[in-house]
């Protein structure tokens, strides 16, 4: 059976046609997608209640000398940003000639739908993103290749996961 424009009304055909048109519509976005390893520094931490999200994470970050600079509590998510932690460069960073290093941590808590309970609270899915920069004599540049830096961040991530409801 053909329609007025000669197209079939077969559901498989319509599905394939709409999928093709969707992909074609998104094709122009490909040059704008960052393909570097930026997402390597994001970690899933687990779940926290909206009642203790800020206090619990802030307490743990303070153990590692990270102070909260910014906190925003929105209708479906909360965000925490630490101040830049200025630190001495690790041995690998010094070996590459970097004079100074700084690290900043971003925590995001997104409300998990369907988790509202009798005590008027939701549960957050919590994520950590870290930004590490080193000073090369002229400017700060992103740098994530130092093994000591990664180990330090892994300690923080594991500490947060231990205190949150973390499931792999």
N, C-alpha and C positions, 0 to 999 in steps of 0.2 A: 504494500500500500504506500503510495507516495503522497506527500503533502503538496500544497500549492507551489512550493519552490523546488520540488523534486527530492526533498529529504525524507528519509524513512523515519517512522515513529518507533522503531525498535528500541527498547530500553538500553540494550548494550551499545548500540550505535550512538544514542544520545549521551550516554555516560562517557564514552570515548571522545566524542566531539567536545563535550564540556571540559573534560580533563585536558585535552589538547589546547583549547582556548585559554584555560587557566594558566597552563605552563607557558604559553606564548605571551600572555599578559605579564608574567613575572620575569621573562627573559631579560628585559631591559634593566632589571635591578642587579644583575650579576656583577657588573663592574664596580658596584658600590659595596660589595660584601668584602669585609676584611678577612683575608685568608692567612694571617699570621698566627702565631701561637698565643694570642692574647687570652684565650679561654683556659690556658693551662693553669692559671693562677686563681681559679674559682673552685670552691669546695662546698659540697653539701654537708651541713653540720648536724642535721636532725630536726626534731620538733621541740618547740617550747610553747608554753601557755602565754596568752597575751598579758596575763597578770604578772609574770615574772621574767619576761623576755629581756627587758632593758636591764634590770638589776643583775640578773645572772650573767649576762654577757659582759656587762661593764666590769663586774667584779673579777672575772677571769682575765679580761684584757689588761686590767690594772696590775695583775701579777706579773705581766710581761712589759710593764712600763708604757702601755698605750693608753692615752687619755681620750675620752670621747669629746670631740669638738662640736659635733652636730647630731641632733636626733630629730627625726620627723615621724610622727605617728599619723598615718593616713587612714582612710576608711577600709582599705583592703591590704595594706602593707605598712611596715615600719622600716626606717632606714637609720643606720648609725654610721658615722664616719669618725675616725680617730684623727688626732693631730698628727702631723708628720713627726715620726720618731727619728731624730738625727742620731746616727750611730757611727762608730768607727768602721771603716771598710773591713770586710773579712779578708783572709789571706789571698784568696783568688782575685778578689776585687783590687787589692793592693798590688798584686802581681801584674795586673792589667793597667796599672797606672792611675787608678781612680783615687781621688783625694778625699772624698766624703761620700757617705751613703745615707739615704733616708727611706723610710718605709711608712706606708699608710694602709690602714685596713678599713674595708667597707663591709658592713653586715646588713643583709636584707632579710626581713621576715615577711613572708607572704601568707596570708590567711589561707588555710587549707579548707576548702569547702566541705561541708558536712561534719565539721568537728565541734559545732556549738554544743555545749553541755548544760547541765542543770545549774551550774554555778555562774552562768552568764559570761562565759569566756570562750574564745576560739583557740585553736592551735595554729601556730606559725610553722611553715617549712622555712628553715633558716639556711642562709648561704653566706659564705665569706669570700670576698675578693680582696686580693692584696696587690698593691702597687709598690714596686721597688725601683728606686732611682739612684744612680751614682753620678758624681760630679767629675767630669773629664777635664777640668781646668777652664772650660768656657761656659758650659751649661749642664743641667741635669738631663740624663738620658735614662730610659727604661733599661733595666738589666735584671735578668732572671736566671742566669746560667750558673750562679754560684751555689755549690752544694751545701755549704754551711748555712746560707740564707734559707734554702729550701728545708733543711732540717729544722731550723728555728721555727719556721711557719708550720711545719708538720706537728711540732710539739704543741703549738697553740691550737691547731685544728683538733688534735687528739684530745686535748684538755676540754675543749668546748664540746666535742662529741661525747665524752665521758659524762658530762654534766647535763647534756640534753638527751632527749629520747632519740637515739641514733640507731637506725637499722640500715644495713647495707643494701 
